Amino acid sequence: MNNKRDLPKHLRVTGHECNQGGHKMKEIYKQYYFQRKEKYPNLAPPTLPWTKPAVESLKWDGYAVMRGAADIEMVSRLKEEFDRMIRENENLGKASEYFIQVKNPLLVCKPAMDLALSPIVREVSTEYYEAQPSIGTLNLRRSLQNNLTDHNFLKYGNLFFHYDNNSPWFLKFFFYLNDVDQSGGPFVFVQGSHLDKNDRIPHWRHSKRYSDKKIEQTFGADRIKYLTAKAGDVIVANTRGIHKGLKVEGKDRNMLTVNLLIHPEISNQRWDLLDTDFGRFAMNKEWFNELPENVKPFADFLIKQ
């Protein structure tokens, strides 16, 4: 970078890209980015073999699959605890035909926190942002096998191609807690769409759901990647790119997703309230206080001041 107040090239922010807040959002993003740089000037260098290849893939393809990058014992502990919570109907969200979800996992499920703050998340996110990120939200969900064909979740939900507008630059980590093949509802990403959707989709800012036909015609079938993986693999994506989930037609899919940002993840898309709206998620403060000092910055947005 030529100027210490310039963002890295791969994190460029324009008013056009900031469809939720225009140029004001652009300036707020830069403000938070450099606040994080100043607050945490000493970033730990990466040590894991997956980190640098994953970051390069994120910059150009928008996603990366890191085989065996998760601690399989951590994955197993989380799966066991999730199974127990479902059996005992403990801290679960509203019943659905499509999924079972834990409410506020970072308040009630310590194995979820352990995996969310594992070294692979910390290293890849830091190297990508070139600044200290923190968790914004986290989701622990079992997507259920189903043959349903008529439901709003199918018509308007995450089974349609879309992009996330929580931030101009947004990393989402996916931990499959069981092996997921094509029938198990894998994450689907349109390769490189984080870079060129502006040019390829007219008026893209005014629509958030796209049909399979529209995406295939626009980007080509060869760029639609079905990211199957095994328990212990880690998928990471810049979900400002076009993506969706595939319907679960085989066995149920158990998954932890973790969002990493360099500003609090707002819950209502009002960027002018970013200083006061710290979103819906929080972390158990006792667990936070027990974290090593070098790990606490990755969760500081989740501790209410």
PyMOL commands that set and color helices and strands:
alter all, ss='L'
color gray80, all
select helices_A, chain A and resi 9-11+22-39+51-60+72-87+105-108+110-116+119-129+152-156+182-184+193-200+204-206+212-219+221-223+271-273+285-290+296-302
alter helices_A, ss='H'
color red, helices_A
select strands_A, chain A and resi 63-66+99-101+134-143+171-176+187-190+224-227+234-238+243-245+253-261
alter strands_A, ss='S'
color yellow, strands_A
deselect
rebuild
show_as cartoon
